[in-house]
Amino acid sequence: MSILHVRNVPEPLYREIKKLAEAEKRSFGSEVLHLLGHAVQEEQAVYGRKNILKDIERRRKKIKLKPGTPDSTTLLREDRDR
């Protein structure tokens, strides 16, 4: 397993992590690993959503509609009005 040393941690942040560790009955190191794991998962989720949006945008640009084709909003309204 790898070792990670972190220096110059602001004192308020250190105290908050320590409080969380005590509340969850974890060691300080375990709490830091827990928080890092959650932060990485969240960043991966954000990155994934960004990639999905980019893919949607790329696909939208590829589709060429014939002139006069109604947009989806118009079609939905027509369908709801039936």
C-alpha positions as CSV (number, residue, x, y, z in Angstrom):
1,M,0.0,0.0,0.0
2,S,1.2,3.5,-0.8
3,I,2.0,6.1,1.8
4,L,0.8,9.7,1.5
5,H,2.2,12.6,3.6
6,V,0.4,15.9,3.6
7,R,2.0,19.0,4.9
8,N,0.7,22.5,5.7
9,V,-2.9,21.3,6.5
10,P,-4.8,24.4,7.7
11,E,-5.5,24.0,11.4
12,P,-9.3,24.5,11.0
13,L,-9.5,21.7,8.4
14,Y,-7.4,19.4,10.6
15,R,-9.8,20.0,13.5
16,E,-12.9,19.3,11.4
17,I,-11.4,16.1,10.1
18,K,-10.5,15.1,13.7
19,K,-14.1,15.8,14.8
20,L,-15.5,13.7,11.9
21,A,-13.2,10.9,12.8
22,E,-14.2,10.9,16.4
23,A,-17.9,11.1,15.5
24,E,-17.5,8.1,13.2
25,K,-15.3,6.2,15.6
26,R,-12.5,6.1,13.1
27,S,-8.8,6.9,13.3
28,F,-7.7,10.2,11.8
29,G,-5.9,8.3,9.0
30,S,-9.0,6.2,8.3
31,E,-11.2,9.3,8.2
32,V,-8.8,11.0,5.7
33,L,-8.9,7.9,3.5
34,H,-12.7,7.8,3.7
35,L,-13.0,11.5,2.8
36,L,-10.5,11.2,-0.1
37,G,-12.4,8.2,-1.5
38,H,-15.6,10.1,-1.5
39,A,-14.0,13.1,-3.1
40,V,-12.5,11.0,-5.9
41,Q,-15.8,9.3,-6.5
42,E,-17.6,12.7,-6.7
43,E,-14.9,14.1,-9.1
44,Q,-15.3,11.0,-11.3
45,A,-19.1,11.4,-11.4
46,V,-18.7,15.1,-12.4
47,Y,-16.2,14.1,-15.1
48,G,-18.5,11.4,-16.4
49,R,-21.5,13.8,-16.6
50,K,-19.3,16.3,-18.5
51,N,-18.3,13.6,-20.9
52,I,-22.0,12.6,-21.4
53,L,-23.0,16.2,-22.1
54,K,-20.1,16.6,-24.6
55,D,-21.2,13.4,-26.3
56,I,-24.8,14.6,-26.5
57,E,-23.7,18.0,-27.9
58,R,-21.5,16.3,-30.5
59,R,-24.3,14.0,-31.6
60,R,-26.7,17.0,-31.9
61,K,-24.3,18.7,-34.2
62,K,-24.1,15.7,-36.5
63,I,-27.8,15.4,-37.1
64,K,-29.0,17.4,-40.1
65,L,-32.7,18.1,-40.1
66,K,-34.6,18.8,-43.2
67,P,-35.9,22.4,-43.5
68,G,-39.3,22.8,-42.0
69,T,-38.9,19.9,-39.6
70,P,-40.7,20.8,-36.3
71,D,-38.5,20.8,-33.2
72,S,-39.2,18.4,-30.3
73,T,-40.9,21.1,-28.2
74,T,-43.6,21.6,-30.9
75,L,-44.1,17.9,-31.3
76,L,-44.5,17.4,-27.5
77,R,-47.0,20.2,-27.3
78,E,-49.0,18.7,-30.2
79,D,-49.0,15.3,-28.5
80,R,-50.1,16.7,-25.1
81,D,-52.9,18.7,-26.7
82,R,-54.5,15.5,-28.2
